Each structure stands twice: as structure tokens, then as C-alpha cells.
């Protein structure tokens, strides 16, 4: 039984590591190979759907292995990554099935933007300290980090979007939604970074922070390239999103590996309660014998 558990645990980590390697391979291909536009579109779109869907499944597994507040947090992570997967699928339908340029705004934008606050809610549940004073201090520290990092986002992304001539109110609102979502990512990364590295969850939050950081860099690079009119479908910028999804999947798989199963928890509780109960029964029996003597 122990060998089976070790084998299952190794397989649980091997799969996301393999997906991370796949994302890295695709990134290298995008950076070095000169693919035709259609081939680059097919590679990046299919890879993004696969890796983001895999991350969603890993978050679902992490939620099933947990209980209480931790389960709710990972369920929110599952919902957020599903939103991003729906966005990737919708984007790919425009490019690969309909063979048209992705309009702005589109249904893909709606799916992407909805994912940001859902993921932030998940990180709040997972990383916030239980005590009131520590919770307020953590929120203030993370807010300060997010505010300090908002300057470049406003200067290079939000401000040009807000002042863009000819944009409708809806286009401006959705265009500003992405910088706002990136600020939420920064806030979540700050919360995750403040998590104690002395406990087992430190590794999980570290992997999630790397994933969110890569997605943030990809969002920032896309915004700059889009404003300059230099963004090309299938460019190396897609590597940031791919690797980000892969690290989120690895973080979720690590959570499952570190989280003891419900059965193991029950067995541990039973083993800890049984000797106490047995000792109590023995003590009562000995007391009666002494009394009778």
C-alpha cells in the first residue's frame, strides 16, 4: 500500500512537470523557429487551451483533496482558470475556426476579465492569516506593494488606453479592465509572497507567484506591443501565458501532494484517540480491582 501511495504521489507531480516541459518546449520553438503564421497560430492556440485546461484540472484536484476554507479557495482557483480556458477557446475559435481577426471587445475578453477577481478571491482565502490584526497588516502591506507597482502599469498601459481617441466607452472600459486585472495579480502575488516559507504551503505559494508573475509580464508585453502595433499572433509573448498556466498547475499538484487525504486524517485521528480511550478504560478497570481488593 505504501509503494502504491508513493507511486501515485510521484505520478501526481510527474504529469505537471511534463506539462511544464511541454510549455517550455513550445516557448523555445516560438523564440527560435520561424514558423508560418498559420502554423504559429495553431501551435500557440492549441498549446494555450491544453495547458490552461490542465491547470484547471489540477486546481479541481487540489480542491477535492482539501477541506473547509482551503477547499473553497482552490475551488475559486478552479473557477478562475476555467474562465481563462474559456477565453483561450473563444480566442482560438476566432482565429482557427472562423479564420478572422479577434475583434475587440469580444467574448474572449469577458472570460479573461472575469477570471482575475475570482482568482484573487481564491488567493485571499488561501493566504490570509486567521487572526484579525495579522490579517489587516497583511492587507495593508500587500496593498502598498500593489500601489507602488501600479505606476508603470498606469503610465504605459492604462493612461494610453484611457486617452485613446475613437474608442467607445465599452472599449475603454474593457481596455482598462486588463491593467486593473494586472493590479489584482500584483496584489495576489504580494499576499502569496508574504506567506510564511517555514510551513509546507510556502512552496505552493511560491509556484503560484511564479505563475502569476509570468502571466503579468505577458499581459504587460502584449499591451505595449498592441499599442505600438507590433504584436503578431503566435509571437514569443505567448510563452509567458503558457509558462504561467504550467506553474499554476504545478502549484496545485504540489498542494495535492502535501495535503493529507481525508482518510489519512481520519486514521490519524483514530490512532490518536484510541490509545487515550484504551488507557481510560484500563484505568477504570484497575481502579475497580483495587476498590474491590
Phi and psi in degrees as a GROMACS rama.xvg file:
@    title "Ramachandran Plot"
@    xaxis  label "Phi"
@    yaxis  label "Psi"
@TYPE xy
-65.792  -39.3912  UNK-2
-64.4544  -39.0942  UNK-3
-63.9343  -41.4106  UNK-4
-64.0002  -41.6017  UNK-5
-64.9875  -41.488  UNK-6
-64.2489  -41.9408  UNK-7
-65.3591  -38.9224  UNK-8
-65.8126  -40.7012  UNK-9
-65.3439  -40.767  UNK-10
-66.2105  -35.1355  UNK-11
-63.4687  -32.5879  UNK-12
-88.4619  -33.1211  UNK-13
-62.4649  -38.1412  UNK-14
-63.53  -51.6631  UNK-15
-65.708  -30.8927  UNK-16
-65.0681  -39.8914  UNK-17
-64.1871  -40.668  UNK-18
-66.1402  -37.3938  UNK-19
-61.9895  -41.6398  UNK-20
-63.7431  -38.5954  UNK-21
-62.7865  -44.7688  UNK-22
-62.5106  -39.5458  UNK-23
-65.0551  -39.8229  UNK-24
-63.1085  -45.1757  UNK-25
-61.8947  -38.6261  UNK-26
-62.9218  -41.7716  UNK-27
-64.3484  -40.7424  UNK-28
-62.6166  -44.0256  UNK-29
-63.6413  -33.5936  UNK-30
-80.9392  -27.5174  UNK-31
-114.259  -35.2435  UNK-32
-86.4166  147.461  UNK-33
-100.726  88.8938  UNK-34
-88.2838  153.093  UNK-35
-66.1404  155.368  UNK-36
-57.3427  -44.5407  UNK-37
-65.3211  -40.4091  UNK-38
-66.064  -40.8821  UNK-39
-64.7379  -40.4036  UNK-40
-61.4345  -47.1532  UNK-41
-61.6573  -43.6676  UNK-42
-64.4942  -50.4192  UNK-43
-68.4954  -41.8173  UNK-44
-67.1275  -46.8175  UNK-45
-66.313  -39.6771  UNK-46
-65.24  -40.2357  UNK-47
-64.9687  -41.3746  UNK-48
-62.8287  -46.0299  UNK-49
-63.0414  -50.126  UNK-50
-69.3233  -39.971  UNK-51
-67.8776  -39.203  UNK-52
-65.3046  -38.1382  UNK-53
-64.1191  -40.0178  UNK-54
-62.2618  -39.0145  UNK-55
-62.1017  -44.1327  UNK-56
-63.1902  -39.1078  UNK-57
-66.3582  -38.14  UNK-58
-65.9384  -37.123  UNK-59
-62.9577  -42.2195  UNK-60
-63.6093  -40.0669  UNK-61
-63.8707  -38.0974  UNK-62
-66.4711  -41.3096  UNK-63
-66.2034  -30.9185  UNK-64
-82.3265  -8.43038  UNK-65
-108.594  178.478  UNK-66
-139.041  158.575  UNK-67
60.6858  -131.889  UNK-68
-64.2471  -36.8703  UNK-69
-65.4882  -40.9726  UNK-70
-61.877  -43.9635  UNK-71
-61.2575  -41.6779  UNK-72
-60.6199  -44.1099  UNK-73
-73.9243  -27.6333  UNK-74
-64.3991  -38.2705  UNK-75
-66.6217  -37.9345  UNK-76
-62.5348  -40.3903  UNK-77
-61.4942  -46.1617  UNK-78
-63.7569  -40.8085  UNK-79
-65.7077  -43.4507  UNK-80
-69.972  -29.931  UNK-81
-64.0217  -40.4579  UNK-82
-58.2898  -45.0462  UNK-83
-67.5391  -35.4213  UNK-84
-65.3316  -40.9818  UNK-85
-61.3439  -39.8145  UNK-86
-61.7284  -42.5117  UNK-87
-64.3008  -40.9148  UNK-88
-64.8613  -45.0151  UNK-89
-62.4979  -43.8086  UNK-90
-58.6518  -43.1435  UNK-91
-68.4468  -33.5387  UNK-92
-61.5792  -43.4996  UNK-93
-58.7292  -48.1886  UNK-94
-80.5076  -41.8781  UNK-95
-96.8373  -35.4994  UNK-96
-91.7558  -54.0618  UNK-97
-80.0787  -18.7473  UNK-98
56.5965  46.9982  UNK-99
-131.876  161.658  UNK-100
-68.9507  145.698  UNK-101
-71.1623  120.153  UNK-102
-71.5476  161.101  UNK-103
-131.402  121.864  UNK-104
-80.4931  163.539  UNK-105
-140.374  175.558  UNK-106
-64.4599  -28.1144  UNK-107
-62.8533  -40.3297  UNK-108
-61.3165  -41.2358  UNK-109
-60.7448  -44.6127  UNK-110
-65.3558  -43.6562  UNK-111
-60.058  -47.8451  UNK-112
-67.3673  -35.7902  UNK-113
-64.2645  -31.435  UNK-114
-65.1874  -30.2453  UNK-115
-61.8639  -56.5855  UNK-116
-65.9349  -30.7024  UNK-117
-64.9006  -43.8965  UNK-118
-65.9557  -38.2913  UNK-119
-62.7743  -40.9617  UNK-120
-60.149  -37.6709  UNK-121
-65.0558  -44.4678  UNK-122
-68.0611  -30.4183  UNK-123
-63.0225  -44.5561  UNK-124
-66.6039  -36.2698  UNK-125
-80.958  -31.3246  UNK-126
-110.446  -11.3092  UNK-127
-72.7856  136.014  UNK-128
-64.8024  151.727  UNK-129
-73.7199  -26.9191  UNK-130
-83.235  146.403  UNK-131
-62.7469  -47.4421  UNK-132
-64.558  -46.0546  UNK-133
-64.5547  -34.5615  UNK-134
-65.1387  -44.3542  UNK-135
-65.0395  -42.241  UNK-136
-63.3905  -41.8229  UNK-137
-64.1799  -41.489  UNK-138
-62.9426  -42.0812  UNK-139
-65.9466  -42.9614  UNK-140
-63.6063  -44.8534  UNK-141
-66.2096  -36.8415  UNK-142
-64.1196  -40.1157  UNK-143
-62.5888  -43.6958  UNK-144
-60.6576  -44.9928  UNK-145
-64.3272  -41.2875  UNK-146
-65.2931  -42.8497  UNK-147
-63.9348  -34.03  UNK-148
-86.5549  -5.81331  UNK-149
-74.8501  -22.4778  UNK-150
-52.6786  -56.4689  UNK-151
-60.5158  -36.9674  UNK-152
-63.3892  -41.6401  UNK-153
-70.4061  -41.0725  UNK-154
-67.4759  -43.3607  UNK-155
-100.267  -17.7627  UNK-156
-121.58  -61.5301  UNK-157
-66.7673  -45.809  UNK-158
-63.0926  -47.2084  UNK-159
-61.3593  -34.3244  UNK-160
-67.0644  -42.5106  UNK-161
-67.3404  -32.6086  UNK-162
-97.9565  6.58239  UNK-163
-64.9353  127.262  UNK-164
-77.474  143.994  UNK-165
85.9641  -6.3211  UNK-166
-82.3454  136.644  UNK-167
-74.5045  171.874  UNK-168
-62.256  -41.2558  UNK-169
-65.1331  -43.5306  UNK-170
-63.6854  -41.2386  UNK-171
-65.8783  -40.2037  UNK-172
-64.544  -45.1868  UNK-173
-69.813  -37.3404  UNK-174
-62.3664  -36.8848  UNK-175
-76.9401  -18.8382  UNK-176
-64.79  -33.3643  UNK-177
-69.501  -46.5923  UNK-178
-59.6989  -37.1759  UNK-179
-63.7342  -40.8062  UNK-180
-63.6433  -36.389  UNK-181
-66.7393  -34.8963  UNK-182
-63.4807  -39.7442  UNK-183
-61.8051  -39.4864  UNK-184
-61.5622  -43.7895  UNK-185
-60.6458  -43.0552  UNK-186
-62.0627  -45.2922  UNK-187
-63.9859  -39.6317  UNK-188
-63.353  -39.45  UNK-189
-63.7594  -41.5778  UNK-190
-62.3186  -43.9571  UNK-191
-65.5162  -38.2371  UNK-192
-66.8132  -26.8672  UNK-193
-83.2272  -5.25429  UNK-194
-67.1312  139.667  UNK-195
-60.5887  129.495  UNK-196
-84.7456  -1.23629  UNK-197
-81.417  -20.3804  UNK-198
-97.452  175.019  UNK-199
-69.4323  -23.2492  UNK-200
-74.8651  -10.6571  UNK-201
-59.4956  -41.2175  UNK-202
-64.632  -40.8331  UNK-203
-61.2458  -47.6401  UNK-204
-68.9035  -30.4568  UNK-205
-64.3625  -44.2581  UNK-206
-65.7482  -41.0811  UNK-207
-63.5284  -38.8239  UNK-208
-64.4935  -41.1854  UNK-209
-61.9739  -43.2919  UNK-210
-62.2476  -47.2909  UNK-211
-64.962  -36.7939  UNK-212
-64.0412  -41.6149  UNK-213
-65.382  -40.1982  UNK-214
-65.3337  -39.3705  UNK-215
-62.3749  -44.9159  UNK-216
-62.0419  -41.4205  UNK-217
-64.668  -41.5457  UNK-218
-60.5369  -44.2972  UNK-219
-65.3121  -44.1666  UNK-220
-65.4112  -39.45  UNK-221
-63.3916  -43.4391  UNK-222
-61.4748  -43.4265  UNK-223
-65.4373  -44.2504  UNK-224
-67.3258  -36.7629  UNK-225
-67.0818  -39.8973  UNK-226
-67.6323  -34.2351  UNK-227
-82.139  -8.71177  UNK-228
73.7679  22.8623  UNK-229
-109.055  0.294977  UNK-230
-72.3801  135.245  UNK-231
-123.006  135.141  UNK-232
-61.2585  135.575  UNK-233
83.4465  15.603  UNK-234
-77.3322  173.696  UNK-235
-69.1398  -14.4007  UNK-236
-58.6731  -31.8509  UNK-237
-59.8876  -22.3228  UNK-238
-62.295  -34.2485  UNK-239
-62.5185  -43.3587  UNK-240
-67.4086  -42.2709  UNK-241
-60.5494  -50.5855  UNK-242
-66.5611  -34.1473  UNK-243
-62.3614  -47.3253  UNK-244
-58.9264  -40.8321  UNK-245
-65.7267  -39.4392  UNK-246
-70.4708  -33.6659  UNK-247
-63.0724  -41.8467  UNK-248
-61.9222  -41.9932  UNK-249
-65.9511  -38.0362  UNK-250
-63.3789  -41.6244  UNK-251
-65.3299  -41.5565  UNK-252
-65.335  -36.7284  UNK-253
-65.1069  -38.1266  UNK-254
-59.6649  -43.0604  UNK-255
-63.5191  -40.2399  UNK-256
-67.6683  -37.6138  UNK-257
-81.6585  -24.6207  UNK-258
-79.845  117.72  UNK-259
-65.5843  145.169  UNK-260
-68.7355  160.051  UNK-261
-61.1437  -37.0639  UNK-262
-66.1429  -42.2725  UNK-263
-63.5206  -39.2452  UNK-264
-63.4654  -41.2337  UNK-265
-65.3415  -40.8294  UNK-266
-63.737  -39.6213  UNK-267
-65.3166  -41.1905  UNK-268
-65.1685  -39.4656  UNK-269
-64.4479  -43.3935  UNK-270
-66.9255  -30.6871  UNK-271
-79.4918  -28.135  UNK-272
-83.2258  -34.6465  UNK-273
-61.449  -49.058  UNK-274
-60.2445  -37.0077  UNK-275
-63.0228  -45.0356  UNK-276
-64.6076  -41.586  UNK-277
-64.1896  -40.9231  UNK-278
-63.9524  -37.729  UNK-279
-65.1859  -43.5449  UNK-280
-63.2322  -43.0946  UNK-281
-62.8654  -40.9787  UNK-282
-63.8238  -40.7295  UNK-283
-64.5825  -40.6913  UNK-284
-64.5411  -42.9842  UNK-285
-64.3908  -38.4192  UNK-286
-62.0873  -42.267  UNK-287
-65.1215  -39.1187  UNK-288
-64.5484  -43.2432  UNK-289
-63.4894  -42.2766  UNK-290
-62.7934  -41.568  UNK-291
-68.8638  -35.2552  UNK-292
